[in-house]
Amino acid sequence: MFSYRHAFHAGSHADVFKHAVLVYLLRHFAQKEKTFWYIDTHAGAGAYDLRGDHAKKSGESSTGIAALWGLAHLPEALLDYRDQVRQFNAVHASGDALRFYPGSPRLAMQVLRRQDRLRLFELHSTDSRELIRSLAGEAPRTIAQATDGFDGMTALLPPTSRRGMVMIDPSYEDKADYPRVVAALRGGIERFATGTYMVWYPQVQRLEAQQFPARLKRLQAKGWLHATLTVKAAAEGGLGLNGSGIFVLNPPWTLSRMLAEILPVLVKHLGQDRKADFTMEESKR
C-alpha cells in the first residue's frame, strides 16, 4: 500500500489528462474574486525530476508531456496547462528544456491567487517529507500534512469561504481505495453539497476499476461528468495502465465543451495504437 511512488509515472498520459482538467477547473474558480479552497487528498511529493532514476526507469513522460512539448497548435486549455509546466521549468531549470514535472500541488500554487487556500495531504513517508520541505514558509496560504487524505478532506469541509474543490487521486494499488473514494465523496456531499469534486482513476483490468464509474454515478443523479482517455489496448494478462478516467461532481457547465476540444487532440498525440480513444458523458442539473 505504501510502496507507490508517483515519480515513476510523472508526466505520463494520465498526468497530462488529469492536470489539464485540474488547471481548467482552478481557472474557473479564480474568475470570481471571492476566496476558494483547493483540497488535495493524495498530493504526492509536489514536483519530480524527469531525469531522476524513478522517471528515467519508466520513461512514461516521453509518451505524455514530452509528446506535447514542442507542438505549435493546441486547444487553449492544453496550452494553458503546458504553459504551467513550462513556467515551473523556467524557474527550476535552464532554457526551454523539459526537465521537471510539477505535480498537482505545484500547478495549483501557480494558478491560485494570494487569497486562496491550498490544503494538501500525503501519507507516504518519503513523499510527504519532500512535499512539506518544499513548502516551508508558504503557510497559511498552503499547508501540507503527512496524514490520511480521506480523513483530512472530511475535517476541512465545508471550507470557511463556502467555495472550493477537492482532488481525489489515490494510487488504487490497494483495492480498498475504490470504496474509500466513494465513501469520502458521499461524506463530502453531505457536508458540502455545492463543492466541486474531481476524481481520477486508472483504466486497468481489475473488477473494482471497471465497476467504479457506475458506483460514482449513483452518488447523485444529476450534476456529474465522466470522461476517459484510452491510449492503447489492454495488455494480455491484464497488467499495466492503458488509460485513465476522470469523474467530476458539480462541474462547471463549460467543462464538457473544454473536454470535447482536448480529448481528440490527446488521442491523436498520446495514443499508442489503434485502440486509442476517448469517451465523455454527463448528467446536467
FIDREN-229524 format. One record per residue (C-alpha): residue number from 1; x, y, z; residue in one letter. Coordinates in steps of 0.05 Angstrom, whole numbers, plus 5000, padded with zeros to 4 digits. Example, Ala and Ser with C-alpha at 12.3 -4.5 7.8 and 13.67 -1.06 7.14 Angstrom:
<rs>
R  seq     X     Y     Z  type
R    1  5246  4910  5156     A
R    2  5273  4979  5143     S
</rs>
This chain:
<rs>
R  seq     X     Y     Z  type
R    1  5000  5000  5000     M
R    2  5056  5049  5017     F
R    3  5104  5027  4962     S
R    4  5073  5071  4908     Y
R    5  5116  5129  4884     R
R    6  5087  5176  4833     H
R    7  5157  5194  4810     A
R    8  5155  5132  4766     F
R    9  5094  5159  4729     H
R   10  5106  5235  4729     A
R   11  5087  5269  4665     G
R   12  5052  5208  4637     S
R   13  4990  5209  4593     H
R   14  4948  5202  4656     A
R   15  4981  5263  4687     D
R   16  4970  5304  4623     V
R   17  4896  5287  4623     F
R   18  4886  5297  4697     K
R   19  4926  5361  4704     H
R   20  4898  5395  4642     A
R   21  4829  5387  4673     V
R   22  4854  5409  4741     L
R   23  4884  5473  4714     V
R   24  4820  5488  4677     Y
R   25  4777  5478  4739     L
R   26  4823  5522  4781     L
R   27  4819  5577  4728     R
R   28  4744  5572  4731     H
R   29  4743  5583  4807     F
R   30  4791  5641  4802     A
R   31  4745  5680  4757     Q
R   32  4707  5705  4818     K
R   33  4742  5750  4869     E
R   34  4718  5711  4930     K
R   35  4768  5664  4963     T
R   36  4764  5589  4948     F
R   37  4798  5528  4976     W
R   38  4834  5473  4939     Y
R   39  4840  5407  4977     I
R   40  4886  5352  4951     D
R   41  4878  5284  4985     T
R   42  4938  5250  4954     H
R   43  4986  5306  4937     A
R   44  5050  5266  4925     G
R   45  5119  5298  4930     A
R   46  5096  5361  4894     G
R   47  5148  5360  4837     A
R   48  5190  5309  4800     Y
R   49  5257  5307  4764     D
R   50  5244  5274  4697     L
R   51  5319  5257  4693     R
R   52  5317  5224  4761     G
R   53  5324  5149  4769     D
R   54  5249  5136  4780     H
R   55  5224  5175  4720     A
R   56  5280  5150  4674     K
R   57  5265  5078  4692     K
R   58  5193  5082  4668     S
R   59  5202  5134  4613     G
R   60  5128  5149  4616     E
R   61  5137  5224  4606     S
R   62  5161  5210  4535     S
R   63  5090  5189  4515     T
R   64  5058  5243  4558     G
R   65  5080  5315  4569     I
R   66  5141  5307  4523     A
R   67  5095  5289  4465     A
R   68  5061  5357  4472     L
R   69  5122  5399  4489     W
R   70  5140  5425  4420     G
R   71  5072  5426  4387     L
R   72  5052  5493  4357     A
R   73  4977  5486  4354     H
R   74  4938  5461  4414     L
R   75  4870  5478  4444     P
R   76  4872  5535  4493     E
R   77  4863  5491  4555     A
R   78  4923  5447  4535     L
R   79  4965  5509  4520     L
R   80  4949  5536  4589     D
R   81  4967  5470  4622     Y
R   82  5032  5464  4582     R
R   83  5049  5537  4598     D
R   84  5044  5520  4672     Q
R   85  5094  5463  4663     V
R   86  5139  5509  4623     R
R   87  5134  5562  4677     Q
R   88  5156  5513  4730     F
R   89  5215  5491  4688     N
R   90  5234  5563  4674     A
R   91  5242  5574  4749     V
R   92  5275  5509  4767     H
R   93  5315  5491  4705     A
R   94  5352  5529  4650     S
R   95  5329  5542  4579     G
R   96  5266  5514  4548     D
R   97  5282  5441  4561     A
R   98  5233  5395  4597     L
R   99  5269  5374  4660     R
R  100  5219  5377  4717     F
R  101  5146  5360  4723     Y
R  102  5102  5397  4773     P
R  103  5051  5354  4809     G
R  104  4981  5379  4826     S
R  105  5004  5419  4888     P
R  106  5054  5460  4847     R
R  107  5006  5471  4789     L
R  108  4953  5495  4839     A
R  109  5003  5542  4872     M
R  110  5018  5574  4805     Q
R  111  4946  5583  4785     V
R  112  4914  5604  4851     L
R  113  4915  5674  4879     R
R  114  4943  5700  4945     R
R  115  4874  5700  4978     Q
R  116  4861  5627  4961     D
R  117  4878  5568  5006     R
R  118  4911  5502  4990     L
R  119  4908  5443  5037     R
R  120  4950  5383  5017     L
R  121  4954  5313  5045     F
R  122  5004  5257  5032     E
R  123  5012  5194  5073     L
R  124  5075  5164  5041     H
R  125  5132  5179  5088     S
R  126  5184  5199  5036     T
R  127  5137  5238  4991     D
R  128  5105  5275  5049     S
R  129  5173  5296  5075     R
R  130  5192  5323  5007     E
R  131  5126  5359  4999     L
R  132  5128  5391  5068     I
R  133  5201  5411  5060     R
R  134  5188  5444  4992     S
R  135  5130  5485  5020     L
R  136  5167  5513  5080     A
R  137  5146  5585  5090     G
R  138  5082  5580  5048     E
R  139  5033  5579  5106     A
R  140  4978  5600  5117     P
R  141  4962  5600  5042     R
R  142  4989  5530  5031     T
R  143  4994  5477  5085     I
R  144  5015  5404  5074     A
R  145  5005  5348  5125     Q
R  146  5032  5277  5129     A
R  147  4965  5245  5143     T
R  148  4909  5206  5111     D
R  149  4877  5250  5058     G
R  150  4808  5218  5062     F
R  151  4804  5238  5136     D
R  152  4838  5304  5124     G
R  153  4788  5323  5070     M
R  154  4728  5309  5113     T
R  155  4754  5351  5170     A
R  156  4761  5412  5125     L
R  157  4691  5410  5096     L
R  158  4656  5456  5087     P
R  159  4711  5508  5076     P
R  160  4702  5574  5111     T
R  161  4693  5610  5045     S
R  162  4639  5561  5022     R
R  163  4675  5557  4955     R
R  164  4723  5501  4938     G
R  165  4743  5439  4901     M
R  166  4772  5372  4922     V
R  167  4821  5329  4882     M
R  168  4820  5255  4899     I
R  169  4870  5211  4863     D
R  170  4899  5154  4905     P
R  171  4944  5103  4872     S
R  172  4890  5048  4874     Y
R  173  4945  4997  4886     E
R  174  4903  4976  4946     D
R  175  4834  4956  4921     K
R  176  4805  4986  4985     A
R  177  4818  5054  4954     D
R  178  4757  5046  4909     Y
R  179  4705  5041  4964     P
R  180  4743  5093  5005     R
R  181  4736  5144  4948     V
R  182  4661  5130  4944     V
R  183  4653  5138  5019     A
R  184  4694  5202  5020     A
R  185  4652  5232  4965     L
R  186  4588  5213  4999     R
R  187  4612  5245  5063     G
R  188  4636  5306  5025     G
R  189  4569  5317  4991     I
R  190  4534  5312  5058     E
R  191  4579  5366  5088     R
R  192  4590  5409  5027     F
R  193  4538  5395  4973     A
R  194  4557  5453  4928     T
R  195  4632  5436  4925     G
R  196  4666  5410  4862     T
R  197  4698  5341  4870     Y
R  198  4747  5314  4818     M
R  199  4765  5240  4819     V
R  200  4819  5208  4777     W
R  201  4821  5132  4768     Y
R  202  4863  5083  4726     P
R  203  4838  5041  4668     Q
R  204  4864  4972  4689     V
R  205  4839  4902  4682     Q
R  206  4810  4898  4752     R
R  207  4738  4887  4770     L
R  208  4738  4944  4821     E
R  209  4763  4993  4768     A
R  210  4712  4970  4716     Q
R  211  4654  4978  4765     Q
R  212  4679  5044  4793     F
R  213  4645  5094  4746     P
R  214  4576  5063  4758     A
R  215  4587  5070  4833     R
R  216  4607  5142  4826     L
R  217  4546  5159  4783     K
R  218  4500  5132  4837     R
R  219  4524  5185  4887     L
R  220  4478  5237  4856     Q
R  221  4430  5231  4797     A
R  222  4448  5297  4766     K
R  223  4508  5343  4765     G
R  224  4566  5299  4743     W
R  225  4613  5290  4684     L
R  226  4653  5227  4667     H
R  227  4708  5224  4614     A
R  228  4760  5173  4596     T
R  229  4824  5174  4555     L
R  230  4849  5107  4529     T
R  231  4918  5108  4497     V
R  232  4928  5035  4479     K
R  233  4898  4966  4481     A
R  234  4896  4930  4547     A
R  235  4957  4885  4555     A
R  236  4949  4810  4554     E
R  237  4947  4784  4625     G
R  238  4914  4847  4650     G
R  239  4977  4883  4673     L
R  240  4993  4956  4660     G
R  241  4955  5021  4652     L
R  242  4921  5031  4584     N
R  243  4886  5096  4601     G
R  244  4850  5134  4656     S
R  245  4784  5166  4674     G
R  246  4762  5230  4707     I
R  247  4696  5238  4744     F
R  248  4674  5308  4767     V
R  249  4616  5322  4813     L
R  250  4585  5391  4805     N
R  251  4628  5411  4745     P
R  252  4624  5479  4713     P
R  253  4578  5477  4652     W
R  254  4637  5495  4606     T
R  255  4678  5433  4625     L
R  256  4644  5388  4574     S
R  257  4660  5437  4518     R
R  258  4733  5440  4540     M
R  259  4738  5364  4542     L
R  260  4707  5359  4473     A
R  261  4764  5402  4448     E
R  262  4823  5369  4482     I
R  263  4805  5295  4482     L
R  264  4811  5284  4406     P
R  265  4878  5321  4408     V
R  266  4903  5278  4466     L
R  267  4882  5215  4428     V
R  268  4920  5239  4366     K
R  269  4984  5257  4402     H
R  270  4985  5209  4461     L
R  271  4952  5149  4430     G
R  272  4999  5089  4422     Q
R  273  4958  5042  4378     D
R  274  4891  5036  4343     R
R  275  4854  5025  4408     K
R  276  4867  5097  4429     A
R  277  4801  5131  4441     D
R  278  4760  5174  4489     F
R  279  4690  5176  4518     T
R  280  4650  5230  4552     M
R  281  4583  5230  4586     E
R  282  4548  5277  4634     E
R  283  4484  5287  4673     S
R  284  4467  5360  4678     K
R  285  4427  5393  4733     R
</rs>
